[in-house]
């Protein structure tokens, strides 16, 4: 069975979907692996490194037309789907909630499309959870970016000139990204507070040394996959009022609130930002899915009239591309190995498996994922 890996074509993307160590693992399983020449250039991984791991170096057209499994990081260009072999399996992030025409192209091409962001958040699938692995790194990067731009240091420091008080950091959302942001800010010595609509995460926040901000919103909770449920308009307003008081005293605010498959909620309004201190920093980690902050702009840093810097940079994991690639490559390889048939040296799609049910979007000319199929 041939696994093909084309180069990423998204502008500015430095991550790669498969590194040589993962190629070696797959080849030892009995797979034939072909990678496009120059696949690892952005990470200074040479074609020779891939050859030594057992990969064949070839061109893009050959990979697309002959691979039984195509591995990517980002969703493919629309025009390349028709070049895939009928019956092939395509695995990458796909954004299936917002890419209906892309999904339809997979249907028309007879390609089985697996969406990495749809991997269920279960214990057995944890090693394949690419969404979490990339979010983890994004949480780290968000704090480092903010700390570099802040006109203060984060830790308390006692000097002959006096004692410097620690910077205050407020993390909104305590999912994977938020918890890593908390841990990073604490390691840098900041005084950290955090808020999440899910009371169940309070203990996790406190275990990292941060204070959990209590805002009485009434009945809230999380989905079966661990994502925060959407708030009512009344709850959202109560949340904003409670957070505004914390933001006004804070040096760095990191917003991580996202609703799976939907536009990110607005958690910081212009009025709330206007109450913040001059030179304070906001990092809007949800900017690529609509943004948590009024006034944030994708891939821009905006300075408001009152001197607050809003960082809306996209692809935060791509800023630590070496480790992001290692983690994503491992996620892909773990996924393939989990279902690999060692005797036949094939990757059978077990349609009755809960993991496959969760992430397989199209198969045999149909949309087979119930969630995507029922989208209105």
PEJOBEL-V14386 format. One record per helix or strand of 2 or more residues. SS is the DSSP state (H for helix, E for strand). FROM is the first residue (numbers start at 0). TO is the last residue. If there is no record, write none. Layout:
ss from to
SS FROM TO
SS FROM TO
This chain:
ss from to
E 1 4
H 19 27
E 31 35
H 40 42
H 46 52
E 55 57
H 59 65
E 68 70
H 77 80
E 88 91
H 99 108
E 111 114
H 115 117
H 125 127
H 129 148
E 156 158
E 161 163
E 167 171
H 175 186
E 190 194
H 198 206
E 210 211
H 232 246
E 251 254
H 269 273
E 280 283
H 286 288
E 300 302
E 308 310
H 316 338
E 339 340
E 345 346
H 353 358
E 359 362
E 365 366
H 369 372
